[in-house]
Amino acid sequence: MPIKSYLAHPHKGKKEELLASLSYIENCDVIPAENKEVLIVITETNNKEEEDSLKEKLDIIPSLKLLAMVSGFNTPQKD
């Protein structure tokens, strides 16, 4: 189960718009920084297909200037 954390930097003045856009995406949790124009984004997907779909959704958000991965790991699934 891939779990990744990112720092999401919005275009100037677009933090609330980016927060709203990210909040609608399934498998994506968002925490706004209180003192900076940045959002913390945590994603968790079940497989490569879900991860690819999530990445496509993130890539088309107009208010997103930069998405920097901070950490990522994959929990092995039991058969």
C-alpha positions in Angstrom: 0.0 0.0 0.0 1.9 3.1 -1.2 1.8 6.0 1.3 3.4 9.3 0.3 3.6 12.8 1.8 4.1 16.0 -0.2 4.4 19.7 0.3 2.1 21.4 -2.1 2.9 25.0 -3.1 0.0 26.9 -4.6 0.3 29.7 -7.1 0.3 33.1 -5.4 -3.1 33.8 -3.7 -4.5 30.3 -4.6 -3.9 28.4 -1.3 -7.6 28.1 -0.5 -8.5 27.1 -4.0 -5.8 24.4 -3.9 -7.0 23.2 -0.5 -10.5 22.9 -1.9 -9.3 21.0 -5.0 -7.2 18.6 -3.1 -9.9 17.9 -0.5 -12.2 16.5 -3.2 -9.6 13.8 -4.3 -10.2 10.4 -2.9 -7.2 8.8 -1.1 -5.8 12.2 -0.4 -5.7 14.1 3.0 -4.7 17.7 3.2 -3.4 19.8 6.1 -2.9 23.5 5.6 0.1 25.2 7.2 -0.9 27.9 9.5 2.0 30.3 8.9 3.0 29.6 5.3 1.5 29.4 1.8 2.0 25.6 1.7 -0.2 22.5 2.2 0.8 19.1 3.5 -0.6 16.3 1.4 -0.8 12.6 2.4 -1.8 10.0 -0.1 -2.5 6.3 0.4 -3.4 4.0 -2.5 -4.0 0.3 -2.8 -2.0 -0.4 -6.0 -0.1 1.0 -8.9 -3.2 1.8 -10.9 -4.7 3.9 -8.1 -1.4 5.6 -7.6 -1.2 6.5 -11.4 -4.8 7.7 -11.3 -4.2 9.9 -8.3 -1.0 11.4 -9.9 -3.0 12.3 -13.0 -5.6 14.1 -10.9 -2.9 16.0 -9.0 -1.2 17.0 -12.3 -4.2 18.9 -13.7 -5.0 21.1 -10.7 -4.5 24.7 -12.0 -3.8 26.3 -8.6 -0.9 23.9 -7.9 2.5 25.4 -8.6 4.8 22.7 -7.2 4.3 19.3 -5.5 7.4 18.1 -3.7 7.5 14.6 -2.3 8.8 14.5 1.2 8.5 10.8 1.9 7.2 7.6 0.3 7.0 4.0 1.2 5.2 0.9 0.2 3.8 -1.5 2.8 3.9 -5.1 1.5 0.5 -6.7 1.2 -0.2 -10.2 2.6 -1.5 -12.7 0.1 
